[in-house]
Amino acid sequence: MHREITKGVYYVGVDDHHTELFENLWSLPFGVSYNSYLIVDEKIAVVEGVKGPWTEEWLNNIREIVDPSKIDYIIVNHMEPDHTSSLPEFAKIAPNATMVYTPKASPMQKSFYDVPLKEMIVEDLEELKLGSKTLKFVHAPFLHWPETMMTYIVEDEILLSCDAFGSFGALNGKHFDDEFDLRLVEKESRRYVSAIITSYFKFVQRALAKVTELGIGIKVIAPSHGPIYRNNPMWIVGKYNEWTSPELEKYCTIVYGTMYGYSHRLAIKLKKELLELGVEVKLHNVSYSDMSAIITDSVRASVLVVGTPTYDAYPYPKVWSFVNEVQGKRFPVDTVALFGTFGWGGGGVKKLQKMFTDMKKEILEPIIRVKARASEEESQQIKELAKTIAGRIK
Ligand code: FEO
């Protein structure tokens, strides 16, 4: 199903309710949309494709408006296959179309698909006239791959922003911000940003600054996932600005694993002490919380506390996996605290200590290592740690 955004500009994307994990990692309880936009003028352009299995549905949406074989340009804002794995099939249907993308996208396209279409490589801020409408291409590297760009429809002041300002969640026949409950959109957008874009926060900030410096009017923001913002595009800009700000937020997040409840008891005790000291606490048991929710709640915490049992002389596997995300996604968090339990060896906390030291994070004292159940003295250490954390946050 298509939807008109303004005269000559249409949404022709698709919903995906089938994929359970985005990038085979991040849960999609409400699905996801692959947005695509058709611009009909003297020349016809389509901006973004869709994920391969949804190609026919996408082409049918286009067929409601024009014959896809008549498309002159396919604008590839981003090469990630959730937007481009439809390219090989598209090339068969529209063999006269020209692919438009950045210099870095060209070799990527060849290595992924090597489709037999002409290509037009566009520099930053280059323009393409379609007739009465002009497309301006704004390079936005690392949003979230190095080749990414946004496409701006000059006369309509519509920014087709690619992954930036996107969200998890299928559209289900609604398309615009004024048709959604923005509380759910906010939740799913923030989870999307945290799961997908955490490593690239500074590039979001750069792209925001660049769009501001260009001084272009923006009536509509149309991202590649999630709702189109026509009522209040600055709402999502403000949210992205806040979520990717280098400033940390004033709360403590405790992320812990537990097998038989000993680490769990330490986590709960620490949470209780922190709450009594007036500190806001977010708590996640790695066995029950979704990893994207854990990341969302911890990426900008003033203090991140990690607790683990020792498992085969290492941290508990799901805790270890989380700490790898902290490292791989280059969390801006700079202060951590550690606690853990063990039966006989106790390598779990020691290995976490080494990992966070290598990441150049400050580790607060005391580091708590408890053999089985906590003694009175170790319980006192929890109180001491809570006071240190509270001191940092306040
Ligand atoms: Fe929606 Fe980075 O692809």
Boltz pocket constraint, residues with backbone or C-beta under 6 A from the ligand:
constraints:
  - pocket:
      binder: B
      contacts: [[A, 78], [A, 80], [A, 82], [A, 83], [A, 143], [A, 144], [A, 145], [A, 163], [A, 224], [A, 225]]
      max_distance: 6.0
